[in-house]
Amino acid sequence: MKRSRSITVPALLLIFLGQPTPQATAQEGLAGFEERRVMAASRLQPGESIALDGLMDEAAWGRAEPATGFIQVDPDNGAQATEPTEVYILFSENSMYMGVVAYDSEPDQLRGNTMQRDEWLGADDSFHWVFDTYLDERTGYFFEMNPSGAMGDQLISGGGFGGFGGGGGDRGGFGGGGREWDGIWNAQVRRSEIGWVIEIEMPFRTLNFDPNGQAWGINFQRTIRRKNESTIWNGYQRTSGGLRTMANAGLLVGLSEISQGVGLDVRPYATGRARSSPGSGTNASYTGDTGVDFIYNVTPGLRANFTVNTDFAETEVDDRQVNLTRFSLRFPEKRDFFLEGSNFFGLSGFGDAFFSRRIGLNEGQPQRIDYGVKLTGQAGAQDIGVLQVRTGQEGDRLGEDFTVFRGARRFLSESHFGMLYTRRSIREGQVTDPTVSAGPALQTIGFDLRLSTRRFMGDRNLSFTSHYVAATNPDDTGDNARFGADMDYFNDLWGGRIGFTETQQNFDPAVGFVNRTGIKEYDSFVRFAPRPRNHPLIRQFQWWTGFSQTSDSRNVMLSQRIRFGLFQMTFHSGERFSFNINREFERLERDFSMGPDDSVLLAAGNQYRYHSYEFNWNMSGQRPVSLSGQFRWGDYFSGTRRDFQPRLTLRPRNGLVISMENEWTRIELPEGSFSVSVFEAESSVQFSPWMSLANNFQYDNDSRNLGWQARFRWILNPGNDLFLVYNHNWLSDPATGFSTEDRQLASKLVYTHRF
């Protein structure tokens, strides 16, 4: 067996970075930004301070010039907002203060259903803002609030940087991604007869920026939910990409002599656990532990994170899935250490060549992490992500070392060329049996290219991405790569894409996720979405068709799917309905077993052609009671299949959200019939923007397991959190009913001290 050579991270950094380059011409001057709207920040005078009370009654607010004149994105694109908004900005050496006056002619109709941090605000009135602190039109910070004081934030990276890294997954990532980043900032909301007012304090040490930059990019968006009206300060055109497209931002000028401080956050934490497993006869146990995170701004653009004895007691439970496919299921990453900065580990194209759930999780079970080091951010024209993690040995699970390096060099206004390297190896000294080998280090290296423009044919979006990834093949039999390319043209009226990916038979990324190898995949999509002018009910129609095909390495077709979106209607009220037809072909490469205990078997070599039909409906989330779901029916392999997935959401009052969802599938084949059901119920009680209790119940009739997680979070101060998490699992037996399998109560106290 050949041992693979290791490539060191320092060597990669030297090869990739080369000579440093200027950040961007925008930081040397503001040439090329003349057409943007501009607002000026006003400095607080000596002795002045701002009290966060939502009153904006300090004299300093009267000196600031507001940003006004918001323009509709929807429904009447280009028209003035029906309700005016004013935004003011003050600053001191250490903090920025933002005041927002959201006038409303019907203040009693304001929607503010949720108060929980980083919760979905799609059912609420809301105000959103972004900072492009480097004025590079690619990266930035996104923030949002609603009239009940709910706070949300995330990192943004434009130009397509990000996509499969770090396990951002369903939570998203750069380019409009998830809620993994929790910045330390504070705010207060007050409602009155004029509407609602927000006062915000944003410490400069929460943000990375160039202290010598002449301006920041800045933009604002307001949503008036009862009208489903969305207004924006700069960049109202529907093809421009919206608020999270940093090239749409206006300019914030006047910031000078501002400081990030030392740039060091020390975040110690303490945990305690009590657990018992009556189902396995294990006695109750009580454990406690401590750990610490150090977060340091190495430069204004690079942030380092060092974690010792990492613990994830506060992590939300995975959404349960029952696998009715022939391939592995992918669960999204939910652990904060891996989610923070995950945008800097992305690679264009398809697949998960880096998937962080391969670190510290063994078949879903946690494995101790001794330490982790992470460096993310920008250096000149480069975006950088470096990760080093060591896991500890637990029973027969050996400790491992994981290394990840991701770099992308930006060029033109929206394009980049990048690379990815990962390494995974068993820690030395753990294998004591001389007849057993720990095996060679497993490595992956990949390259990606993105060419993108928002100015195709004047104001259209067009992008091309390609990637090539090769993984270690210890047997040296070749066929260990994945590569592909795609072209995307997504605009308001017309949209489409075409793509190709080949995953070779022996492709197995060291720290990645692949559910099928030895295949070639082709896909295409075309969409036509006109907006009827001045229609009293309907906002937009949509018709579309999609084609995908999978073949083996000899180009023998294994599967094919053609989808026809016969209609989709989106209403001004927020409701949406669609009807689709699917035509499918499947050729089984190997036996396919499904159902309880895999009792239904379809033999390898069989071929199937079948049709199915799909109806989807979504009621507006602003309603106290909303029902959404999907119903699908038709042929399936040698028989029939029906899927029914309703979701009921109740919002009886502000701060209380209850939802119930059931995924029910009935499969009837000559080889056998069965039903599968996955039920999930969630309730969120939000006592204030700083305190919430979330309950999650899940049950499926395949495992016959009922799980309950109760998660209490109290934000004592921004950056200081107390979590109490209770997990309880029951096993259902037809004869004896439910019996406890295991239960655990965990607490975690996190404190942040900033230097």
Secondary structure, 3 states (H helix, E strand, C coil): CCCCCCCCHHHHHHHHHCCCCCCCHHHCCCCCCCCCCEEECEECCCCCCCCCCCCCCCHHHHHCCCECCCEEEECCCCCECCCCEEEEEEECCCEEEEEEEEECCCHHHCCCCCCCCCCCCCCCCEEEEEEECCCCCCEEEEEEECCCCCEEEEEEECCCCCCCHHHCHHHCCCCCCCCCCCCCCEEEEEEECCEEEEEEEEEHHHCCCCCCCCCEEEEEEEEEHHHCEEEECCCCCHHHCCCCCHHHCEEEECCCCCCCCCCEEEEEEEEEEEEEEHHHCEEEEEEEEEEEEEEEECCCCEEEEEEEEECCCCCCCCCCCCCCCCCCCCCCCCCHHHHCCHHHHCCCCCCECECHHHCCEECCEECCEEEEEEEEEEECCEEEEEEEEEECCECCECCEEEEEEEEEEEECCCEEEEEEEEEEEECCCCCCCCCCCCCCCEEEEEEEEEEEEEEECCCEEEEEEEEEEEECCCCCCCCCEEEEEEEEEECCCEEEEEEEEEECCCCCCCECECCCCCEEEEEEEEEECCCCCCCCCEEEEEEEEEEEEEEECCCCEEEEEEEEEEEEEEECCCCEEEEEEEEEEEECCCCEEECHHHCEEECCCCEEEEEEEEEEEECCCCCCEEEEEEEEEEEECCEEEEEEEEEEEEEEECCEEEEEEEEEEEEEECCEEEEEEEEEEEEEEEEECCEEEEEEEEEECCCCEEEEEEEEEEEEECCEEEEEEEEEEEEEECCCEEEEEEEEEEEEEECCEEC
